[in-house]
Amino acid sequence: MKQFANKFFSLFALMLVSAAAVTVAYAPVTQAACNDKLLTFPAWYRGLTDGDCNVSIEAVGAGKSDEEGGKLAVFIQILAINIIEIMLNAAAYVCIAFIIVGGFKYITSAGSPDGNEKGRKTITNALIGLVLSIVSIGIINLIAQGNGLF
């Protein structure tokens, strides 16, 4: 069994490295290269760049006067939205980790009713957290796009 697990994880690691190499080798060059994502995390500077991928206050807040503090206010709003979305994505990944931990607790409880209950409760709470974080990300993106921030 141990040999099978070692071979399985070795094959999985090889497939993961191969997929990453192919993705990097054939990644198309696009105009939106400065708005790339890593896993599902948006870049902190998403929506804050000019045409040359330089972060600039002048690139945001079109139509807002400087007297109102329009450009700076929009810059800060976009930055805050990006940071909040990054934190919510991190929360979603933590919830997935807790689903795995809860499953491990449930499987290794050896028929103990207390262990089964702890595992089920961990999985249930993690699923609730995952749904909340995904819905929150959607609401934030909907509000940001509705206000013309992205």
The 8 nearest C-alpha neighbors of each residue, nearest first, counted from 0:
[[1, 3, 2, 4, 5, 6, 7, 8],
 [0, 2, 4, 3, 5, 6, 7, 8],
 [3, 1, 5, 0, 4, 6, 7, 8],
 [2, 4, 0, 6, 1, 5, 7, 8],
 [5, 3, 7, 1, 2, 6, 8, 0],
 [6, 4, 2, 8, 3, 7, 9, 1],
 [7, 5, 9, 3, 4, 8, 10, 2],
 [6, 8, 4, 10, 9, 5, 3, 11],
 [7, 9, 11, 5, 10, 6, 12, 4],
 [10, 8, 6, 12, 11, 7, 5, 13],
 [9, 11, 13, 7, 8, 12, 6, 14],
 [10, 12, 8, 14, 13, 9, 7, 15],
 [13, 11, 15, 9, 14, 10, 8, 16],
 [12, 14, 10, 16, 11, 15, 17, 9],
 [15, 13, 17, 11, 12, 16, 18, 10],
 [16, 14, 12, 18, 13, 17, 11, 19],
 [15, 17, 19, 13, 18, 14, 20, 12],
 [18, 16, 14, 20, 19, 15, 13, 21],
 [19, 17, 15, 21, 20, 16, 14, 22],
 [18, 20, 22, 16, 17, 21, 23, 15],
 [21, 19, 17, 23, 22, 18, 24, 16],
 [22, 20, 24, 18, 23, 19, 25, 17],
 [21, 23, 19, 20, 25, 24, 26, 18],
 [22, 24, 20, 26, 21, 25, 19, 18],
 [23, 25, 21, 22, 26, 20, 19, 27],
 [26, 24, 22, 23, 21, 27, 20, 28],
 [25, 27, 23, 22, 24, 28, 21, 29],
 [28, 26, 29, 25, 24, 23, 32, 22],
 [27, 29, 26, 32, 30, 31, 25, 33],
 [30, 28, 31, 32, 27, 33, 26, 34],
 [29, 31, 32, 28, 33, 50, 34, 51],
 [30, 32, 29, 33, 34, 35, 28, 52],
 [33, 31, 34, 29, 30, 35, 28, 52],
 [32, 34, 52, 31, 35, 45, 48, 30],
 [35, 33, 32, 45, 31, 42, 36, 41],
 [34, 36, 32, 33, 42, 37, 41, 31],
 [37, 35, 41, 40, 42, 39, 38, 34],
 [36, 38, 40, 39, 41, 35, 42, 34],
 [39, 37, 40, 36, 41, 88, 35, 92],
 [40, 38, 37, 36, 41, 88, 85, 89],
 [39, 41, 37, 85, 36, 38, 88, 42],
 [42, 40, 36, 43, 39, 85, 45, 37],
 [41, 43, 45, 44, 36, 34, 35, 40],
 [44, 42, 81, 45, 41, 82, 78, 85],
 [43, 45, 47, 42, 46, 54, 78, 48],
 [46, 44, 42, 34, 47, 43, 41, 81],
 [45, 47, 149, 48, 44, 77, 148, 59],
 [48, 46, 44, 54, 45, 55, 59, 58],
 [49, 47, 54, 52, 53, 55, 46, 58],
 [48, 50, 58, 52, 51, 53, 55, 54],
 [49, 51, 52, 48, 53, 30, 58, 31],
 [50, 52, 49, 53, 48, 33, 54, 30],
 [53, 51, 48, 33, 49, 50, 54, 32],
 [52, 54, 48, 51, 49, 55, 50, 47],
 [55, 53, 48, 47, 52, 49, 44, 56],
 [56, 54, 57, 58, 48, 53, 47, 49],
 [55, 57, 58, 59, 74, 70, 71, 54],
 [56, 58, 55, 59, 70, 60, 49, 61],
 [59, 57, 49, 56, 55, 48, 47, 60],
 [60, 58, 57, 61, 56, 70, 47, 74],
 [59, 61, 70, 63, 73, 69, 62, 58],
 [62, 60, 63, 59, 70, 58, 57, 64],
 [61, 63, 60, 64, 69, 70, 59, 65],
 [64, 62, 69, 60, 61, 70, 65, 67],
 [65, 63, 66, 67, 69, 62, 68, 70],
 [64, 66, 68, 67, 69, 70, 63, 71],
 [65, 67, 68, 64, 69, 63, 70, 71],
 [68, 66, 69, 65, 64, 63, 70, 72],
 [67, 69, 65, 66, 71, 70, 72, 64],
 [70, 68, 63, 72, 67, 71, 64, 65],
 [69, 71, 60, 73, 72, 68, 59, 74],
 [70, 72, 74, 73, 69, 68, 75, 56],
 [73, 71, 69, 75, 74, 70, 68, 76],
 [72, 74, 76, 70, 75, 71, 60, 69],
 [75, 73, 71, 77, 72, 76, 70, 78],
 [74, 76, 78, 72, 73, 77, 79, 71],
 [77, 75, 73, 79, 78, 74, 80, 72],
 [78, 76, 80, 74, 79, 75, 73, 81],
 [77, 79, 75, 81, 76, 80, 74, 82],
 [80, 78, 76, 82, 81, 77, 75, 83],
 [81, 79, 77, 83, 78, 82, 84, 76],
 [80, 82, 84, 78, 43, 79, 83, 77],
 [81, 83, 85, 79, 84, 80, 78, 43],
 [84, 82, 86, 80, 85, 81, 79, 87],
 [83, 85, 87, 81, 86, 82, 136, 80],
 [84, 86, 82, 88, 40, 83, 87, 81],
 [87, 85, 89, 83, 84, 88, 90, 82],
 [88, 86, 90, 84, 89, 85, 132, 83],
 [89, 87, 91, 85, 90, 86, 84, 40],
 [88, 90, 86, 92, 87, 91, 85, 93],
 [91, 89, 87, 93, 88, 92, 94, 86],
 [92, 90, 94, 88, 129, 89, 93, 132],
 [91, 93, 95, 89, 94, 90, 96, 88],
 [92, 94, 96, 90, 95, 91, 89, 97],
 [95, 93, 125, 97, 91, 92, 96, 129],
 [94, 96, 98, 92, 97, 93, 91, 99],
 [95, 97, 93, 99, 94, 98, 100, 92],
 [98, 96, 100, 94, 99, 95, 125, 101],
 [99, 97, 122, 95, 101, 96, 100, 125],
 [98, 100, 102, 96, 97, 101, 103, 95],
 [101, 99, 97, 103, 102, 98, 104, 96],
 [102, 100, 118, 121, 104, 122, 98, 103],
 [103, 101, 105, 99, 104, 100, 106, 98],
 [102, 104, 100, 106, 101, 105, 107, 99],
 [105, 103, 118, 101, 107, 102, 106, 108],
 [104, 106, 118, 102, 115, 103, 108, 107],
 [105, 107, 103, 104, 108, 102, 109, 115],
 [106, 108, 104, 109, 105, 103, 114, 110],
 [107, 109, 114, 111, 105, 110, 106, 115],
 [110, 108, 107, 111, 106, 114, 105, 115],
 [111, 109, 108, 112, 115, 114, 107, 106],
 [110, 112, 114, 113, 108, 109, 115, 116],
 [113, 111, 115, 114, 116, 110, 108, 117],
 [112, 114, 116, 111, 115, 117, 108, 110],
 [115, 113, 108, 117, 111, 116, 112, 118],
 [116, 114, 105, 112, 118, 113, 117, 108],
 [115, 117, 119, 113, 114, 118, 120, 112],
 [118, 116, 114, 120, 115, 119, 121, 113],
 [117, 119, 105, 101, 104, 121, 115, 116],
 [120, 118, 116, 122, 121, 117, 123, 115],
 [119, 121, 123, 117, 122, 118, 116, 124],
 [122, 120, 101, 118, 124, 119, 123, 125],
 [121, 123, 98, 101, 125, 119, 120, 124],
 [124, 122, 120, 126, 125, 121, 119, 127],
 [123, 125, 127, 121, 126, 122, 120, 128],
 [124, 126, 94, 128, 122, 127, 123, 98],
 [127, 125, 129, 123, 128, 124, 122, 130],
 [126, 128, 124, 130, 125, 129, 131, 123],
 [129, 127, 125, 131, 126, 130, 132, 94],
 [128, 130, 126, 91, 132, 131, 127, 94],
 [129, 131, 133, 127, 128, 132, 134, 126],
 [132, 130, 128, 134, 129, 133, 135, 127],
 [131, 133, 135, 129, 134, 130, 87, 91],
 [134, 132, 136, 130, 135, 131, 129, 137],
 [133, 135, 137, 131, 136, 132, 130, 138],
 [136, 134, 132, 138, 137, 133, 131, 139],
 [137, 135, 133, 139, 134, 138, 84, 132],
 [136, 138, 134, 140, 135, 139, 141, 133],
 [137, 139, 141, 135, 140, 136, 142, 134],
 [138, 140, 136, 142, 141, 137, 143, 135],
 [139, 141, 143, 137, 142, 138, 144, 136],
 [142, 140, 138, 144, 139, 143, 145, 137],
 [141, 143, 145, 139, 140, 144, 138, 146],
 [142, 144, 140, 146, 148, 145, 141, 139],
 [145, 143, 147, 141, 146, 149, 142, 148],
 [146, 144, 142, 147, 143, 141, 148, 140],
 [145, 147, 143, 144, 148, 142, 149, 141],
 [146, 148, 144, 145, 149, 143, 142, 60],
 [147, 149, 143, 146, 144, 77, 46, 73],
 [148, 144, 147, 46, 143, 45, 77, 146]]
